[in-house]
Amino acid sequence: MTPTARSLAVALLLAALPACGADEGDPSTPGERPFTITALTEARISSQSDEPNFHRVEAEVDLGEGSFSSVVLRVQLTSTCYPFEKWAQDRPPSGQNWPASCDAFDRNFELSFDDPTAEGEPPGIELVRAITPFGGPLSFEQDLTDLANARPGKHRLRARIPSYSDAEGKVSGSNGGWNVSAQLEVTPGPAPRQVLAAIPLVYQDQTEAELPSVGFELPEGTTSARLEYRVTGHGGVTAVGCSGPAEEFCKRTHTVDADGVELAEYQPWRTDCADLCTETTQPAIPGLLREFTYCLENPCGAIPSVRASRANWCPGSVTPPFIEQPAAWASAGAHRFQSRVNAIASGGLWRVSALVYAFGD
């Protein structure tokens, strides 16, 4: 074979082979490699209304066009309250019991996409419902693969913690707050299932026994649906039959309807809060703290309070949704959702969200 013929043969052979590292479906293909979106890095959520990020912090994220074989949200929450050795450098102000920047209480901690900016817009999409520890750190992850495939592209991520200060610094810091970090680990590729839509139905405080009925449309090709229903009880005053002086200590019955027919009944109540109290001894810090015992997972909380059963939440943990697959929603077209509670104490509320996914075959 002549040099010219040999070169031509090699060229034809190379042309017939796929490019190295660019096979169809190869996750190393440019544009298909896993990537990380860093949305928040130690972002401070403040308890002071005149400071930036009062009660919430937001960030823009862009997932890209999709599809996705996996999308995972990873969240880290930190506090200046703990470890207690920090107090040597961040001492409580004179006459106060806590470092000024420390929020020693347990607070609602929610992450969501695309909360409304004007009246009449659809509700936001709740990603995670959690409760902060009493003054301690928390980390968790949440699978968002179905949501990303239903709603690729750009979103506004919100982290919300309604933190309040104690001006005198006696029961919490006088300028308390929290630091939040959030990352999205994105792996492009074939979707695990055909997700046609993700539709937020409700995301609000419920103070009345019954929420208005919500109508929605499932798209063509829908053959099944999944409802995610998140509820936690908060606030209020002592009510008959409750184990403590707030709605969070009341057992209630929640009922969910699909297309006007009862779908499910729940009694949202957590009895596992004691698992979040590993008793630990803090050595004395001369001139600052005496020796004392605390819960490792909830370092600033009174031990009996940490361990108490509550209305579907525990301090320092994520509250998973109730999941249903309504047969009534296994088809395209108009549908309805409604929920109700058998009672709510005066001044109390239930934090409620509902999200429906539509799937095809």
N, C-alpha and C positions, 0 to 999 in steps of 0.2 A: 504494500500500500504506500503510495507516495505521501510526502509530508502534507500536501494540500488535501488529499483525500482523507488522511488521518484527522486533520483539523476539522474538516467538515463533519466527519462521523462523530467526533467528540461534541461538537456544537449541537448536532441533532439530538444526541443522547441527553445532554444537559437540558435542552429545551423541553424534552419529554418528562423530566423529573420536576416535582414540586419544589418551590424555593425552600431552602433550609429554614426551619423555624416558622414557616408560614402555612402549614397545612390547615385546611378548612376545619374549624372547630378547635385548633390548637390554642390553648389558653395563653401561649407566649406570643401569639400574633399581635403586632402593634394594634392598639385599639381594643384588644381582648384580654390584656393582662390584668390581673387583680390590681386594684389601686385603693388608696386610703384618702378619704376626705376628712381633714381636720377642721371641724366646725367651731369648736370652742376649746380654748386652752386656759384653764384656771380663771375663767370669766367670773367676775364678782357679781353676785346678786345681792342687792342692798335692802336694808330695812328702812331706809330714810327716804321719804317721798321727794326730797329736793336733790337727791343724788342720782347719777346715771344708773340704769338697770334696776330701778326700784321694782322689786318683786319678780322681775323676769329679765332674761337676756335672750337676744335673737341673733341668728346668723343665716346667711344665704348659702344653700348647698345645691350642687348640680350633679345629679346621678348620671347624666348622659342619656343617650337614646335607648339603651337596653337592647336585647333582653339580658336578664341576670340569672345566673345559677345560684347566687347567694348574695345577700346584703345583710350585714349585721351591724347594729348600733351598739357601740361600747361607751359606757358612761362612768366617769369617776367624780365623786363628790368629796370635797375636803373641807375642813373646818379649822379655824384658828384655836378652837377650844382644846384640841387633843392632838398629840399626846400632851400630858400635863406638864412635861418638862419645858414645853414652849413658854410657859408662864414666866419662867425666869427672865426671858427677854421681852415678853409682852405682858407686863404685870398689870393686874387690875388697878385702875385709877384709885386714888385715895378715897376711902369710904365706900368702895364698891367691892363686890364679891367675885366678879368675873372680868377677864380681859374685855375691853370695850368692843372689840371686833367679833367676839364669840357669841353665837346664837346657841344657847344651851338646850333649846326645846326641840321637840319633834314637829316637823312641818310637812304639809302636802308638798310633794315633789313630782311634777308632771312634765313630760316632754311631748311635743305635738308638732304637726306640720300644718302650715297654712291657716292659722287662726284668722277669723274675719277681721277686716280693717274698717268696715262700714256696716251699718244696720241693713239687714236683709240678705247679707251674704251667707253662704252655707257655713255650717259649723266647722271648726277645725277638726283635724284627725288626731286623736290621742294615740301616741305611740307606746307610752309607758305610764302606768300609775304606780307611784312609790311613796313612801313616807321616809323622811330623813331620820337618821338615828338621833337620839338625844346628844347633840354636840359632837358626833363622831363621823368618821369617813364611811363611805359606801361606794361599792362598785358593782355593776351588773351589765349584762348584755341583752339585747332584744333582736330577734330575727325579724327583718323587714322585707324578706324576699318577695312575698306575695304583693305587698304594698308597692314595692319598687317596680314590679312588672306591670301592675295595674296603672301606676302613675309615675313613669320615668320623668327625667328632666329636672327642672329647677323647683326648689321648695324653700320655704322660710321655716327654719327650725326654731322652736321656742322652748326654753327651759323656764319653768315657773316654780318659785318657792315664796309663798306669802309669809315672809319673815317680819317680825315686829320686835322692836327694841324695848328694853326697860330703861327709861331715862336715868333711874337711880342706880342701875347696875346691881340690883340685889338678887333677882332670880334669873337674869340673863345679862348679856352685855348691853352697854348703853348705845352701841352702834353695830349691832350684830349683823351677820350675813354669812353667805356660803360661796364657795368657789367650785365652778362646774367645768369639766372637760368632756368633750364628746367627739367621737370619731365614727365614721362610717367605713366599714371594710367591705369593698365592692368587688365581686367576682363576676365579670361578664360571661355570658354563655347561655345555653338553652335553659329556659325556665322550667322548674320542676313540674309545673302544671299550667294549664291555660287559664290565666286570670283575666277576666273581661272587664272588671270594674271594681273599685273600692269606693263606697259611698258612705260618708259620715251622716248619721241620722240625728244624733243628739250629742251635745257636749256642753254641760251647764250644771249649775247648782239647782237641785230640786228641793223646794220648800213646801210644796203642796203635794197632797197624796197622789194625784194623777197628773201625768204629763199629757199635753195635747197629742193627738194622733199625728204621725208623720207619714206623708206619702212619698214614694220614690219609684223610679223606673229601673228595671233590670234590662240590660241590652239583649239584642238578638243573639241567639246561640247559647243563652244561659240554660244549663241543665242541673245546676246545683248552686247552693248559696251557703255562706257561713256567717253567722252573727257573732260578734264579739261585744259583750255587755259588761262594762266596768262600773262598779258602785262601791262607795265607801261612805260611812256615816260620820258626821262631825258636828261640833257646836251644840248649843241648846242648854236647857236647864234640866233639873231632875224631873223625871217622869215616872209614872207608875210602871212597875215591872222592869225597870232598868237597874243595872248593877252599879251605876255610878252617876255623877252629876252632869251628864252630857249625852247627846245623841250617839256619840261613839261607844257608849256602854249599853245601847239598847238593841235587842234582837228584834228585827223587823222582817216582815214577809214581803218580798218583791214578786210581782207577777208581770210576765212579758207576753204580749199578744202579737201574733203574726196574721195579718189580713183579718183582724177582728175576732180571731179564735185564740184561746189561751194556748200558748206554746210551752211555757215553763214557769215553775214557781221556785223561788230560792229563799233561804234564810241566811243572808251573808253575815258570817260570824267567824272570826279567827280564834282558835283555841291554842295555837302553837306559839304565842308570843314569848312564853317562858324559854323557848329554845334560843332566843336572842339575848340571853343573859348568862354569860359565863362569868361567874363571880371571880374577880381579880383584885389583888391588893396593891394599892398605890403607896410606895414608901413615902415617908415624910420628906418634904423639901424645906429645909430650914428657913425660917422667916417668911414662908410663903404658904405651904400646905401641910396639914397634919396627915398622918397615915389614915387611909380609909379604904373601904371596899366598894367596888363599882362593877357594872356589867361591861365586859370587854367590848361588846357590840354596840352598847349605848352608854358611853362613859359618863355623860352628865345627867343621866336620869335616875330618879329614885327607883330602887330595885323593885318594889311592889308595883309601881306604875309601868315599868318596862314589861313586867311579866303578865299584866292584866289582859284578859281576853277583850276583844274589841269588834266593832262593826265592820268586819271584813278588812282590817288592816292591823299591822304590827309596826311599831317604830323600828326603822332600819331594815325595811324589806319592800319588795315589789309585790303588788296585789295583782295576780293574774286575772284575766277576764273569764267570765262564764261563756262557754262556747255552745252554740246550737247550730243545727243544720235543718232549717225549717223546710219540710216537704212542700209547704204552700208557696215557697219562694223558688222552687226548682224550675222556673220557666220565665221567659221574657215578659215584659209588660209592667203594668201598674200594680204596686203592692203597698201595704201599710204596716207601720210599726207603732206600738204603744207600750208604755210601762207604767206601773203604779206601785205604791207602798201602802201597807195597811195603816200606818200611823207615822207621824213625825212630831217630835217634841217642839213646843213653842221655842223659837229661836234656833232650832236645829236645822240641819240640811243633809241631803245626800248628794255627793258629787257623782254625777252620772255621765257616762258616754256610751254610745252605741255605734258600731261600724259594721256594714254588711259588705261581703265580698261576693261577686258573681263569678262562677267558673263554667267553662265549656268542656266538652269531651276532648 
